[in-house]
Amino acid sequence: MSDAESNPTPPGPLEAYQRRVLGVLVEKAKTTPDAYPLSLNALRSGCNQKSNRFPKMELDEDQIERTVDSLRAIGALTVVQGDSRVERFRHRLYDWLGVEKAELAVVAELLLRGAQTVGDLRGRAARMEPIAGMSELRPILDSLVAKGLVRYLTPPGRGAVVAHTCYSEKELARVLRDLGVAGEPVAAPPAAAPPAPGPAPVAPPPPPAPAPPTPPADDLSDELAELREELTAQISELRDEVERLKQRVEG
């Protein structure tokens, strides 16, 4: 079967196995490029990996083969022939989704783990591409929202939860229910509309005497919240590293 043409538009719902395979291909391409493209066995191992995955899966070879065939049919990956005549698989998501490097790292983490807070997402995506802080993540998320690849499940801001847009309606309803959120996902805040024309201005009364300055409590609160999110992301990274070391010792 020939590969489909590139399609830089939101892909719509993808099955859970498809999301896992694509997330693994992106992750391994960025974190272990010497072992990429992946063989069928390596792809299966990555899909069934215990760390950096939610939910945990146990896919067999037939399930991986069927999933690869379905993704190849829609142009999301391609097959390359190695020197050993073993088929290897390479994703085509840069063209297929129309994204940049850091954007693809964010999408891959959402495909591998599902919905998560922006703080956790920043720390996890940073293992694939440098995303130094929330100030760097926010424009990436804004771009992905505009491209229809990411949605906010809770209001944007401190502790916001985001997800990819590849869930089916049934899956999305379950995710929202697990988060305790009713109804549809929230939209990112739109740009403010210009004010409507009103009557001619009236000369203002004399200004009152200036009030004594108050401490910038809001600014301090925002700064503390951002530091809290950064700390949460670093804790998540440490937990992932401990899990990887544990698996290496046990294996």
Order of alpha helices (4+ residues) and beta strands (2+ residues): alpha-beta-alpha-alpha-beta-beta-alpha-beta-alpha-alpha-beta-beta-alpha-alpha
